[in-house]
Amino acid sequence: MFSLDQSLGFVVNRTATCMRSQLMADFEAHGFDITSDQWLVLNRLNEEDGISQKELAIRVYKDKTNTARIIEIMERKGLIERRNDAEDQRQRLVYLTAQGSSTYQHLIPIVRAALQRAQEGFSDEEISQLISTLNRIYYNLT
């Protein structure tokens, strides 16, 4: 018999789903209309602003269609903007707006609090080891 409850993939997915749901509930409780996917985009653009949609999709581990949809919604909300690439007119680059940057800054304490709740009872060393282990699994599969 195969037990889903003992399956690494199922347990990791269940945990990720729960973390995403909790994070979105926390955003909503603080008055932010932001999804976990939009948070990923804000975070990646804060790390490096002005990247292509294709590169953004790669960095948030979403397909191009979903990334385009997320970007369109965020653009309507005034969080990001797309501009033509000066070096390649066929390509558009994605940038945080002032509102997007401000929203990102306001979300950081909410995200930190959510992570702190999720990591309650774990030492820094245990968290570091867990991240290392999950990264090893990821790299085994890619």
N, CA, C and O atoms as a GROMACS GRO file, in nm:
protein
  568
    1MET      N    1   0.084  -0.119   0.000
    1MET     CA    2   0.000   0.000   0.000
    1MET      C    3   0.089   0.125   0.000
    1MET      O    4   0.194   0.128   0.063
    2PHE      N    5   0.044   0.225  -0.070
    2PHE     CA    6   0.116   0.352  -0.078
    2PHE      C    7   0.041   0.456   0.005
    2PHE      O    8  -0.077   0.481  -0.019
    3SER      N    9   0.108   0.515   0.103
    3SER     CA   10   0.044   0.613   0.191
    3SER      C   11   0.082   0.755   0.151
    3SER      O   12   0.199   0.793   0.157
    4LEU      N   13  -0.018   0.833   0.110
    4LEU     CA   14   0.008   0.973   0.077
    4LEU      C   15   0.064   1.047   0.197
    4LEU      O   16   0.152   1.132   0.182
    5ASP      N   17   0.016   1.016   0.316
    5ASP     CA   18   0.060   1.087   0.436
    5ASP      C   19   0.207   1.064   0.468
    5ASP      O   20   0.266   1.137   0.547
    6GLN      N   21   0.266   0.962   0.407
    6GLN     CA   22   0.409   0.935   0.425
    6GLN      C   23   0.489   0.967   0.299
    6GLN      O   24   0.608   0.938   0.292
    7SER      N   25   0.423   1.028   0.202
    7SER     CA   26   0.488   1.063   0.076
    7SER      C   27   0.548   1.204   0.086
    7SER      O   28   0.477   1.300   0.116
    8LEU      N   29   0.676   1.215   0.060
    8LEU     CA   30   0.744   1.343   0.068
    8LEU      C   31   0.677   1.448  -0.020
    8LEU      O   32   0.656   1.561   0.025
    9GLY      N   33   0.645   1.414  -0.143
    9GLY     CA   34   0.582   1.509  -0.235
    9GLY      C   35   0.449   1.560  -0.181
    9GLY      O   36   0.422   1.680  -0.187
   10PHE      N   37   0.367   1.470  -0.130
   10PHE     CA   38   0.237   1.509  -0.076
   10PHE      C   39   0.254   1.599   0.046
   10PHE      O   40   0.186   1.701   0.058
   11VAL      N   41   0.343   1.562   0.137
   11VAL     CA   42   0.362   1.639   0.260
   11VAL      C   43   0.418   1.778   0.229
   11VAL      O   44   0.375   1.877   0.289
   12VAL      N   45   0.512   1.786   0.136
   12VAL     CA   46   0.569   1.916   0.098
   12VAL      C   47   0.462   2.002   0.033
   12VAL      O   48   0.450   2.120   0.064
   13ASN      N   49   0.383   1.944  -0.058
   13ASN     CA   50   0.276   2.019  -0.125
   13ASN      C   51   0.170   2.066  -0.024
   13ASN      O   52   0.126   2.180  -0.030
   14ARG      N   53   0.130   1.978   0.066
   14ARG     CA   54   0.030   2.013   0.167
   14ARG      C   55   0.081   2.130   0.253
   14ARG      O   56   0.007   2.224   0.283
   15THR      N   57   0.208   2.122   0.292
   15THR     CA   58   0.267   2.228   0.373
   15THR      C   59   0.274   2.359   0.296
   15THR      O   60   0.240   2.464   0.351
   16ALA      N   61   0.317   2.354   0.171
   16ALA     CA   62   0.326   2.475   0.088
   16ALA      C   63   0.188   2.537   0.068
   16ALA      O   64   0.173   2.659   0.074
   17THR      N   65   0.088   2.453   0.044
   17THR     CA   66  -0.049   2.502   0.026
   17THR      C   67  -0.098   2.572   0.152
   17THR      O   68  -0.159   2.678   0.145
   18CYS      N   69  -0.072   2.512   0.265
   18CYS     CA   70  -0.113   2.571   0.393
   18CYS      C   71  -0.041   2.704   0.417
   18CYS      O   72  -0.103   2.801   0.460
   19MET      N   73   0.089   2.708   0.389
   19MET     CA   74   0.165   2.832   0.409
   19MET      C   75   0.113   2.943   0.318
   19MET      O   76   0.100   3.057   0.362
   20ARG      N   77   0.083   2.910   0.192
   20ARG     CA   78   0.029   3.010   0.099
   20ARG      C   79  -0.106   3.062   0.148
   20ARG      O   80  -0.130   3.183   0.147
   21SER      N   81  -0.192   2.972   0.192
   21SER     CA   82  -0.325   3.011   0.240
   21SER      C   83  -0.316   3.100   0.363
   21SER      O   84  -0.386   3.201   0.373
   22GLN      N   85  -0.229   3.065   0.455
   22GLN     CA   86  -0.211   3.145   0.576
   22GLN      C   87  -0.156   3.283   0.542
   22GLN      O   88  -0.200   3.384   0.598
   23LEU      N   89  -0.060   3.288   0.451
   23LEU     CA   90  -0.001   3.415   0.412
   23LEU      C   91  -0.106   3.506   0.348
   23LEU      O   92  -0.113   3.625   0.380
   24MET      N   93  -0.187   3.450   0.259
   24MET     CA   94  -0.292   3.531   0.195
   24MET      C   95  -0.394   3.579   0.298
   24MET      O   96  -0.442   3.692   0.288
   25ALA      N   97  -0.427   3.496   0.395
   25ALA     CA   98  -0.519   3.537   0.501
   25ALA      C   99  -0.458   3.650   0.584
   25ALA      O  100  -0.527   3.743   0.624
   26ASP      N  101  -0.329   3.641   0.610
   26ASP     CA  102  -0.259   3.747   0.684
   26ASP      C  103  -0.258   3.877   0.604
   26ASP      O  104  -0.280   3.985   0.660
   27PHE      N  105  -0.231   3.868   0.474
   27PHE     CA  106  -0.234   3.989   0.390
   27PHE      C  107  -0.372   4.052   0.396
   27PHE      O  108  -0.385   4.173   0.416
   28GLU      N  109  -0.475   3.971   0.378
   28GLU     CA  110  -0.611   4.021   0.379
   28GLU      C  111  -0.646   4.083   0.515
   28GLU      O  112  -0.711   4.188   0.520
   29ALA      N  113  -0.604   4.020   0.624
   29ALA     CA  114  -0.632   4.072   0.759
   29ALA      C  115  -0.568   4.209   0.781
   29ALA      O  116  -0.616   4.288   0.862
   30HIS      N  117  -0.461   4.236   0.709
   30HIS     CA  118  -0.393   4.366   0.719
   30HIS      C  119  -0.437   4.463   0.609
   30HIS      O  120  -0.378   4.570   0.594
   31GLY      N  121  -0.540   4.425   0.534
   31GLY     CA  122  -0.596   4.516   0.434
   31GLY      C  123  -0.528   4.514   0.298
   31GLY      O  124  -0.544   4.608   0.220
   32PHE      N  125  -0.451   4.409   0.269
   32PHE     CA  126  -0.382   4.401   0.140
   32PHE      C  127  -0.449   4.298   0.050
   32PHE      O  128  -0.471   4.184   0.090
   33ASP      N  129  -0.482   4.340  -0.071
   33ASP     CA  130  -0.541   4.252  -0.171
   33ASP      C  131  -0.427   4.197  -0.258
   33ASP      O  132  -0.410   4.237  -0.373
   34ILE      N  133  -0.351   4.106  -0.200
   34ILE     CA  134  -0.233   4.049  -0.266
   34ILE      C  135  -0.238   3.897  -0.251
   34ILE      O  136  -0.265   3.846  -0.142
   35THR      N  137  -0.213   3.826  -0.359
   35THR     CA  138  -0.205   3.681  -0.352
   35THR      C  139  -0.060   3.640  -0.324
   35THR      O  140   0.032   3.722  -0.332
   36SER      N  141  -0.042   3.515  -0.290
   36SER     CA  142   0.094   3.465  -0.267
   36SER      C  143   0.177   3.473  -0.396
   36SER      O  144   0.297   3.500  -0.391
   37ASP      N  145   0.113   3.450  -0.511
   37ASP     CA  146   0.186   3.461  -0.638
   37ASP      C  147   0.228   3.606  -0.666
   37ASP      O  148   0.337   3.630  -0.716
   38GLN      N  149   0.140   3.700  -0.633
   38GLN     CA  150   0.176   3.841  -0.650
   38GLN      C  151   0.289   3.880  -0.556
   38GLN      O  152   0.375   3.960  -0.590
   39TRP      N  153   0.288   3.822  -0.436
   39TRP     CA  154   0.398   3.846  -0.341
   39TRP      C  155   0.530   3.798  -0.401
   39TRP      O  156   0.633   3.865  -0.389
   40LEU      N  157   0.529   3.682  -0.466
   40LEU     CA  158   0.651   3.631  -0.529
   40LEU      C  159   0.705   3.730  -0.632
   40LEU      O  160   0.825   3.756  -0.637
   41VAL      N  161   0.615   3.785  -0.714
   41VAL     CA  162   0.656   3.881  -0.817
   41VAL      C  163   0.712   4.007  -0.752
   41VAL      O  164   0.818   4.056  -0.792
   42LEU      N  165   0.643   4.061  -0.651
   42LEU     CA  166   0.694   4.179  -0.581
   42LEU      C  167   0.834   4.153  -0.526
   42LEU      O  168   0.923   4.237  -0.537
   43ASN      N  169   0.850   4.037  -0.465
   43ASN     CA  170   0.979   4.004  -0.404
   43ASN      C  171   1.090   3.993  -0.508
   43ASN      O  172   1.198   4.049  -0.490
   44ARG      N  173   1.062   3.922  -0.616
   44ARG     CA  174   1.165   3.907  -0.720
   44ARG      C  175   1.200   4.041  -0.784
   44ARG      O  176   1.317   4.067  -0.812
   45LEU      N  177   1.101   4.125  -0.809
   45LEU     CA  178   1.129   4.256  -0.868
   45LEU      C  179   1.202   4.346  -0.770
   45LEU      O  180   1.280   4.432  -0.810
   46ASN      N  181   1.178   4.328  -0.641
   46ASN     CA  182   1.254   4.403  -0.542
   46ASN      C  183   1.401   4.360  -0.544
   46ASN      O  184   1.490   4.443  -0.523
   47GLU      N  185   1.426   4.232  -0.570
   47GLU     CA  186   1.563   4.182  -0.581
   47GLU      C  187   1.632   4.234  -0.706
   47GLU      O  188   1.748   4.274  -0.703
   48GLU      N  189   1.557   4.234  -0.817
   48GLU     CA  190   1.612   4.285  -0.944
   48GLU      C  191   1.498   4.340  -1.027
   48GLU      O  192   1.419   4.265  -1.085
   49ASP      N  193   1.490   4.470  -1.033
   49ASP     CA  194   1.385   4.539  -1.106
   49ASP      C  195   1.421   4.546  -1.254
   49ASP      O  196   1.539   4.549  -1.290
   50GLY      N  197   1.320   4.548  -1.338
   50GLY     CA  198   1.344   4.565  -1.481
   50GLY      C  199   1.390   4.440  -1.551
   50GLY      O  200   1.488   4.442  -1.626
   51ILE      N  201   1.320   4.328  -1.526
   51ILE     CA  202   1.354   4.204  -1.594
   51ILE      C  203   1.239   4.166  -1.687
   51ILE      O  204   1.127   4.215  -1.672
   52SER      N  205   1.268   4.079  -1.781
   52SER     CA  206   1.166   4.039  -1.878
   52SER      C  207   1.062   3.949  -1.813
   52SER      O  208   1.087   3.888  -1.709
   53GLN      N  209   0.944   3.943  -1.875
   53GLN     CA  210   0.839   3.854  -1.826
   53GLN      C  211   0.888   3.710  -1.826
   53GLN      O  212   0.858   3.633  -1.734
   54LYS      N  213   0.962   3.673  -1.929
   54LYS     CA  214   1.013   3.537  -1.939
   54LYS      C  215   1.106   3.506  -1.822
   54LYS      O  216   1.095   3.401  -1.759
   55GLU      N  217   1.196   3.597  -1.792
   55GLU     CA  218   1.290   3.577  -1.681
   55GLU      C  219   1.215   3.576  -1.548
   55GLU      O  220   1.248   3.497  -1.460
   56LEU      N  221   1.117   3.661  -1.534
   56LEU     CA  222   1.036   3.665  -1.413
   56LEU      C  223   0.964   3.532  -1.393
   56LEU      O  224   0.960   3.480  -1.281
   57ALA      N  225   0.908   3.477  -1.500
   57ALA     CA  226   0.840   3.347  -1.491
   57ALA      C  227   0.936   3.239  -1.441
   57ALA      O  228   0.899   3.157  -1.357
   58ILE      N  229   1.057   3.241  -1.492
   58ILE     CA  230   1.158   3.144  -1.448
   58ILE      C  231   1.188   3.161  -1.299
   58ILE      O  232   1.197   3.063  -1.226
   59ARG      N  233   1.202   3.284  -1.256
   59ARG     CA  234   1.241   3.312  -1.117
   59ARG      C  235   1.131   3.289  -1.015
   59ARG      O  236   1.160   3.272  -0.896
   60VAL      N  237   1.005   3.289  -1.059
   60VAL     CA  238   0.896   3.260  -0.964
   60VAL      C  239   0.841   3.118  -0.985
   60VAL      O  240   0.744   3.078  -0.921
   61TYR      N  241   0.902   3.042  -1.076
   61TYR     CA  242   0.865   2.903  -1.101
   61TYR      C  243   0.718   2.891  -1.142
   61TYR      O  244   0.645   2.805  -1.093
   62LYS      N  245   0.678   2.979  -1.234
   62LYS     CA  246   0.544   2.976  -1.291
   62LYS      C  247   0.558   2.970  -1.443
   62LYS      O  248   0.658   3.015  -1.498
   63ASP      N  249   0.458   2.913  -1.509
   63ASP     CA  250   0.463   2.911  -1.654
   63ASP      C  251   0.436   3.052  -1.709
   63ASP      O  252   0.387   3.139  -1.637
   64LYS      N  253   0.469   3.072  -1.836
   64LYS     CA  254   0.456   3.205  -1.896
   64LYS      C  255   0.313   3.257  -1.895
   64LYS      O  256   0.291   3.376  -1.874
   65THR      N  257   0.216   3.170  -1.916
   65THR     CA  258   0.076   3.212  -1.920
   65THR      C  259   0.030   3.262  -1.783
   65THR      O  260  -0.030   3.369  -1.773
   66ASN      N  261   0.059   3.186  -1.679
   66ASN     CA  262   0.021   3.230  -1.544
   66ASN      C  263   0.094   3.357  -1.504
   66ASN      O  264   0.036   3.446  -1.441
   67THR      N  265   0.221   3.366  -1.539
   67THR     CA  266   0.298   3.486  -1.506
   67THR      C  267   0.239   3.607  -1.576
   67THR      O  268   0.228   3.714  -1.516
   68ALA      N  269   0.202   3.592  -1.703
   68ALA     CA  270   0.141   3.704  -1.777
   68ALA      C  271   0.012   3.748  -1.710
   68ALA      O  272  -0.014   3.868  -1.700
   69ARG      N  273  -0.068   3.653  -1.665
   69ARG     CA  274  -0.194   3.685  -1.597
   69ARG      C  275  -0.167   3.759  -1.464
   69ARG      O  276  -0.234   3.858  -1.434
   70ILE      N  277  -0.071   3.712  -1.389
   70ILE     CA  278  -0.035   3.777  -1.262
   70ILE      C  279   0.011   3.920  -1.289
   70ILE      O  280  -0.028   4.013  -1.219
   71ILE      N  281   0.095   3.937  -1.390
   71ILE     CA  282   0.148   4.069  -1.426
   71ILE      C  283   0.035   4.163  -1.468
   71ILE      O  284   0.034   4.279  -1.428
   72GLU      N  285  -0.059   4.114  -1.547
   72GLU     CA  286  -0.171   4.199  -1.590
   72GLU      C  287  -0.252   4.248  -1.470
   72GLU      O  288  -0.287   4.366  -1.463
   73ILE      N  289  -0.280   4.160  -1.378
   73ILE     CA  290  -0.355   4.198  -1.258
   73ILE      C  291  -0.278   4.299  -1.176
   73ILE      O  292  -0.334   4.399  -1.130
   74MET      N  293  -0.150   4.275  -1.157
   74MET     CA  294  -0.067   4.365  -1.077
   74MET      C  295  -0.050   4.501  -1.144
   74MET      O  296  -0.040   4.603  -1.077
   75GLU      N  297  -0.048   4.501  -1.276
   75GLU     CA  298  -0.039   4.627  -1.350
   75GLU      C  299  -0.167   4.709  -1.330
   75GLU      O  300  -0.161   4.830  -1.311
   76ARG      N  301  -0.282   4.641  -1.335
   76ARG     CA  302  -0.410   4.710  -1.311
   76ARG      C  303  -0.417   4.766  -1.168
   76ARG      O  304  -0.479   4.870  -1.144
   77LYS      N  305  -0.354   4.698  -1.075
   77LYS     CA  306  -0.352   4.744  -0.935
   77LYS      C  307  -0.251   4.857  -0.913
   77LYS      O  308  -0.248   4.918  -0.806
   78GLY      N  309  -0.168   4.884  -1.014
   78GLY     CA  310  -0.069   4.991  -1.003
   78GLY      C  311   0.058   4.949  -0.930
   78GLY      O  312   0.135   5.034  -0.887
   79LEU      N  313   0.080   4.819  -0.915
   79LEU     CA  314   0.197   4.770  -0.841
   79LEU      C  315   0.321   4.756  -0.928
   79LEU      O  316   0.434   4.766  -0.880
   80ILE      N  317   0.298   4.732  -1.056
   80ILE     CA  318   0.409   4.714  -1.150
   80ILE      C  319   0.375   4.785  -1.280
   80ILE      O  320   0.260   4.822  -1.305
   81GLU      N  321   0.477   4.801  -1.363
   81GLU     CA  322   0.456   4.855  -1.497
   81GLU      C  323   0.550   4.784  -1.593
   81GLU      O  324   0.658   4.738  -1.556
   82ARG      N  325   0.506   4.778  -1.717
   82ARG     CA  326   0.589   4.719  -1.823
   82ARG      C  327   0.637   4.831  -1.913
   82ARG      O  328   0.560   4.920  -1.952
   83ARG      N  329   0.765   4.825  -1.946
   83ARG     CA  330   0.825   4.923  -2.036
   83ARG      C  331   0.900   4.850  -2.145
   83ARG      O  332   0.951   4.740  -2.125
   84ASN      N  333   0.907   4.914  -2.262
   84ASN     CA  334   0.985   4.856  -2.371
   84ASN      C  335   1.132   4.855  -2.332
   84ASN      O  336   1.183   4.947  -2.269
   85ASP      N  337   1.199   4.748  -2.372
   85ASP     CA  338   1.343   4.734  -2.350
   85ASP      C  339   1.415   4.824  -2.451
   85ASP      O  340   1.392   4.811  -2.572
   86ALA      N  341   1.500   4.912  -2.404
   86ALA     CA  342   1.571   5.005  -2.493
   86ALA      C  343   1.662   4.931  -2.591
   86ALA      O  344   1.687   4.979  -2.701
   87GLU      N  345   1.712   4.813  -2.551
   87GLU     CA  346   1.803   4.738  -2.636
   87GLU      C  347   1.732   4.641  -2.730
   87GLU      O  348   1.787   4.603  -2.833
   88ASP      N  349   1.610   4.602  -2.695
   88ASP     CA  350   1.534   4.507  -2.776
   88ASP      C  351   1.387   4.547  -2.771
   88ASP      O  352   1.315   4.512  -2.677
   89GLN      N  353   1.342   4.621  -2.873
   89GLN     CA  354   1.206   4.675  -2.875
   89GLN      C  355   1.098   4.567  -2.875
   89GLN      O  356   0.982   4.597  -2.845
   90ARG      N  357   1.134   4.443  -2.907
   90ARG     CA  358   1.036   4.335  -2.907
   90ARG      C  359   1.004   4.289  -2.765
   90ARG      O  360   0.904   4.221  -2.741
   91GLN      N  361   1.088   4.324  -2.673
   91GLN     CA  362   1.077   4.276  -2.536
   91GLN      C  363   1.030   4.386  -2.441
   91GLN      O  364   1.070   4.502  -2.455
   92ARG      N  365   0.947   4.349  -2.346
   92ARG     CA  366   0.903   4.443  -2.243
   92ARG      C  367   0.960   4.398  -2.110
   92ARG      O  368   0.963   4.280  -2.078
   93LEU      N  369   1.006   4.496  -2.032
   93LEU     CA  370   1.062   4.468  -1.901
   93LEU      C  371   0.962   4.507  -1.793
   93LEU      O  372   0.882   4.600  -1.812
   94VAL      N  373   0.966   4.438  -1.682
   94VAL     CA  374   0.872   4.459  -1.574
   94VAL      C  375   0.943   4.531  -1.459
   94VAL      O  376   1.052   4.492  -1.417
   95TYR      N  377   0.878   4.637  -1.410
   95TYR     CA  378   0.933   4.720  -1.303
   95TYR      C  379   0.830   4.738  -1.192
   95TYR      O  380   0.710   4.740  -1.215
   96LEU      N  381   0.881   4.751  -1.070
   96LEU     CA  382   0.796   4.792  -0.959
   96LEU      C  383   0.762   4.940  -0.974
   96LEU      O  384   0.847   5.019  -1.015
   97THR      N  385   0.640   4.976  -0.942
   97THR     CA  386   0.604   5.118  -0.933
   97THR      C  387   0.635   5.163  -0.790
   97THR      O  388   0.671   5.082  -0.705
   98ALA      N  389   0.621   5.292  -0.765
   98ALA     CA  390   0.639   5.343  -0.628
   98ALA      C  391   0.539   5.275  -0.534
   98ALA      O  392   0.572   5.239  -0.421
   99GLN      N  393   0.416   5.257  -0.583
   99GLN     CA  394   0.314   5.189  -0.503
   99GLN      C  395   0.353   5.043  -0.477
   99GLN      O  396   0.334   4.993  -0.366
  100GLY      N  397   0.407   4.976  -0.578
  100GLY     CA  398   0.451   4.838  -0.563
  100GLY      C  399   0.563   4.825  -0.463
  100GLY      O  400   0.564   4.733  -0.381
  101SER      N  401   0.657   4.917  -0.469
  101SER     CA  402   0.769   4.916  -0.375
  101SER      C  403   0.721   4.941  -0.232
  101SER      O  404   0.766   4.876  -0.138
  102SER      N  405   0.630   5.035  -0.216
  102SER     CA  406   0.573   5.066  -0.085
  102SER      C  407   0.495   4.946  -0.031
  102SER      O  408   0.507   4.911   0.087
  103THR      N  409   0.416   4.884  -0.117
  103THR     CA  410   0.340   4.766  -0.076
  103THR      C  411   0.434   4.655  -0.032
  103THR      O  412   0.411   4.591   0.071
  104TYR      N  413   0.539   4.633  -0.108
  104TYR     CA  414   0.639   4.532  -0.072
  104TYR      C  415   0.693   4.558   0.069
  104TYR      O  416   0.701   4.466   0.151
  105GLN      N  417   0.730   4.682   0.096
  105GLN     CA  418   0.786   4.717   0.228
  105GLN      C  419   0.685   4.691   0.340
  105GLN      O  420   0.722   4.647   0.449
  106HIS      N  421   0.557   4.718   0.314
  106HIS     CA  422   0.454   4.695   0.415
  106HIS      C  423   0.425   4.545   0.436
  106HIS      O  424   0.380   4.504   0.543
  107LEU      N  425   0.451   4.465   0.334
  107LEU     CA  426   0.426   4.321   0.344
  107LEU      C  427   0.536   4.245   0.418
  107LEU      O  428   0.511   4.138   0.473
  108ILE      N  429   0.656   4.300   0.418
  108ILE     CA  430   0.770   4.230   0.479
  108ILE      C  431   0.741   4.188   0.624
  108ILE      O  432   0.762   4.071   0.657
  109PRO      N  433   0.694   4.278   0.713
  109PRO     CA  434   0.668   4.234   0.851
  109PRO      C  435   0.560   4.125   0.860
  109PRO      O  436   0.565   4.039   0.948
  110ILE      N  437   0.463   4.129   0.770
  110ILE     CA  438   0.357   4.029   0.768
  110ILE      C  439   0.416   3.893   0.730
  110ILE      O  440   0.384   3.791   0.792
  111VAL      N  441   0.502   3.892   0.630
  111VAL     CA  442   0.566   3.769   0.585
  111VAL      C  443   0.657   3.714   0.695
  111VAL      O  444   0.657   3.594   0.722
  112ARG      N  445   0.733   3.802   0.758
  112ARG     CA  446   0.823   3.757   0.866
  112ARG      C  447   0.744   3.695   0.981
  112ARG      O  448   0.784   3.593   1.036
  113ALA      N  449   0.632   3.756   1.016
  113ALA     CA  450   0.548   3.703   1.124
  113ALA      C  451   0.491   3.566   1.086
  113ALA      O  452   0.486   3.475   1.168
  114ALA      N  453   0.449   3.552   0.960
  114ALA     CA  454   0.395   3.423   0.914
  114ALA      C  455   0.502   3.315   0.919
  114ALA      O  456   0.476   3.202   0.961
  115LEU      N  457   0.623   3.349   0.874
  115LEU     CA  458   0.732   3.252   0.880
  115LEU      C  459   0.768   3.216   1.023
  115LEU      O  460   0.795   3.101   1.054
  116GLN      N  461   0.766   3.315   1.109
  116GLN     CA  462   0.797   3.289   1.250
  116GLN      C  463   0.697   3.190   1.310
  116GLN      O  464   0.735   3.099   1.384
  117ARG      N  465   0.568   3.207   1.278
  117ARG     CA  466   0.465   3.114   1.324
  117ARG      C  467   0.492   2.973   1.271
  117ARG      O  468   0.486   2.874   1.345
  118ALA      N  469   0.522   2.965   1.142
  118ALA     CA  470   0.546   2.835   1.079
  118ALA      C  471   0.669   2.766   1.137
  118ALA      O  472   0.674   2.643   1.142
  119GLN      N  473   0.767   2.844   1.179
  119GLN     CA  474   0.893   2.788   1.226
  119GLN      C  475   0.900   2.775   1.378
  119GLN      O  476   1.004   2.742   1.435
  120GLU      N  477   0.788   2.800   1.443
  120GLU     CA  478   0.783   2.795   1.589
  120GLU      C  479   0.828   2.656   1.639
  120GLU      O  480   0.783   2.553   1.589
  121GLY      N  481   0.916   2.657   1.737
  121GLY     CA  482   0.964   2.533   1.795
  121GLY      C  483   1.085   2.473   1.724
  121GLY      O  484   1.139   2.371   1.767
  122PHE      N  485   1.128   2.536   1.614
  122PHE     CA  486   1.244   2.489   1.541
  122PHE      C  487   1.362   2.582   1.571
  122PHE      O  488   1.345   2.703   1.582
  123SER      N  489   1.480   2.524   1.583
  123SER     CA  490   1.601   2.606   1.600
  123SER      C  491   1.642   2.660   1.463
  123SER      O  492   1.599   2.610   1.360
  124ASP      N  493   1.726   2.764   1.465
  124ASP     CA  494   1.779   2.819   1.340
  124ASP      C  495   1.852   2.710   1.262
  124ASP      O  496   1.844   2.704   1.139
  125GLU      N  497   1.923   2.624   1.334
  125GLU     CA  498   1.997   2.515   1.270
  125GLU      C  499   1.902   2.416   1.203
  125GLU      O  500   1.930   2.369   1.093
  126GLU      N  501   1.790   2.385   1.268
  126GLU     CA  502   1.692   2.293   1.208
  126GLU      C  503   1.631   2.353   1.081
  126GLU      O  504   1.613   2.284   0.981
  127ILE      N  505   1.600   2.482   1.086
  127ILE     CA  506   1.543   2.548   0.968
  127ILE      C  507   1.645   2.548   0.855
  127ILE      O  508   1.610   2.520   0.740
  128SER      N  509   1.768   2.581   0.886
  128SER     CA  510   1.874   2.582   0.785
  128SER      C  511   1.891   2.443   0.724
  128SER      O  512   1.908   2.430   0.603
  129GLN      N  513   1.888   2.339   0.807
  129GLN     CA  514   1.902   2.201   0.758
  129GLN      C  515   1.784   2.161   0.672
  129GLN      O  516   1.801   2.095   0.569
  130LEU      N  517   1.663   2.201   0.711
  130LEU     CA  518   1.544   2.169   0.632
  130LEU      C  519   1.551   2.234   0.495
  130LEU      O  520   1.523   2.169   0.394
  131ILE      N  521   1.589   2.362   0.490
  131ILE     CA  522   1.602   2.432   0.362
  131ILE      C  523   1.709   2.364   0.277
  131ILE      O  524   1.690   2.346   0.156
  132SER      N  525   1.819   2.327   0.337
  132SER     CA  526   1.926   2.259   0.265
  132SER      C  527   1.879   2.125   0.210
  132SER      O  528   1.909   2.090   0.095
  133THR      N  529   1.806   2.051   0.290
  133THR     CA  530   1.754   1.921   0.246
  133THR      C  531   1.656   1.937   0.131
  133THR      O  532   1.664   1.864   0.031
  134LEU      N  533   1.563   2.030   0.143
  134LEU     CA  534   1.466   2.052   0.036
  134LEU      C  535   1.535   2.100  -0.092
  134LEU      O  536   1.495   2.060  -0.202
  135ASN      N  537   1.637   2.182  -0.079
  135ASN     CA  538   1.713   2.224  -0.197
  135ASN      C  539   1.785   2.107  -0.261
  135ASN      O  540   1.793   2.099  -0.384
  136ARG      N  541   1.838   2.016  -0.181
  136ARG     CA  542   1.904   1.896  -0.236
  136ARG      C  543   1.805   1.813  -0.316
  136ARG      O  544   1.837   1.766  -0.425
  137ILE      N  545   1.684   1.796  -0.262
  137ILE     CA  546   1.582   1.721  -0.334
  137ILE      C  547   1.549   1.790  -0.465
  137ILE      O  548   1.540   1.725  -0.569
  138TYR      N  549   1.531   1.923  -0.460
  138TYR     CA  550   1.502   2.000  -0.582
  138TYR      C  551   1.612   1.978  -0.687
  138TYR      O  552   1.583   1.949  -0.803
  139TYR      N  553   1.739   1.992  -0.645
  139TYR     CA  554   1.849   1.979  -0.741
  139TYR      C  555   1.865   1.836  -0.791
  139TYR      O  556   1.915   1.815  -0.902
  140ASN      N  557   1.824   1.738  -0.711
  140ASN     CA  558   1.824   1.598  -0.759
  140ASN      C  559   1.728   1.581  -0.875
  140ASN      O  560   1.748   1.497  -0.963
  141LEU      N  561   1.621   1.661  -0.874
  141LEU     CA  562   1.515   1.645  -0.974
  141LEU      C  563   1.530   1.737  -1.096
  141LEU      O  564   1.458   1.720  -1.195
  142THR      N  565   1.620   1.832  -1.089
  142THR     CA  566   1.636   1.924  -1.202
  142THR      C  567   1.764   1.896  -1.279
  142THR      O  568   1.792   1.964  -1.378
   0.00000   0.00000   0.00000
